[in-house]
Amino acid sequence: MDYYYIIVAGISVGILILTLTYIGIGMATFNRKVTAFPPVQNKCPDYWRLRSDVSGTFCIIPAKGSSNLGNLNPANLSSVNTPGFQPDNTINFSDDGWYLRGVNSICTQRNWANQYNIVWDGVTNYNDC
C-alpha cells in the first residue's frame, strides 16, 4: 500500500473518531425535556362524530355495528360509569367528572377507552399517566 493512502486513511479515521466523540458528548449532555406524547388529543374517539351547540361539545356514540364502538353498550352507560353521558347517546368529554381524585382527565379518559376497547388517537396512546 502506498504511503500516501496510509496517511489519508489514518487522518480519515482520526477525524471520524473525533466527530463521533463530539456527537456522543453532545448527546450525553443535551438537556432533554420530558414531554407527554402525543401533545394533542382528538376531541372524540376515532370515527365518532362531534356535535356542538350552546350547551357544549358532545361526541355522538356510533350505532351498533359501526366502526370503533369496541365493547361499549350504550344501554349500560350512565353518568356514573361514564361522566358526561347524555340520554341522547352523546358524551361530553369536557365534563368535570373526568377529573377524578387527582388524576387528570386524559388519564381517566384513557382508562375508560381502554376498558371499552375504543381507539382514541391522542388518548389511548398517551404515555404520561
Secondary structure, 3 states (H helix, E strand, C coil): CCHHHHHHHHHHHHHHHHHHHHHHHHHHHCCCCCCCCCCCCCCCCCCCEEEEECCEEEEECCCCCCCCCCCCCHHHCCCCCCCCEECCCEECCCCHHHCECCECHHHHHHHHHHHCCCCCCCCCCCCCC
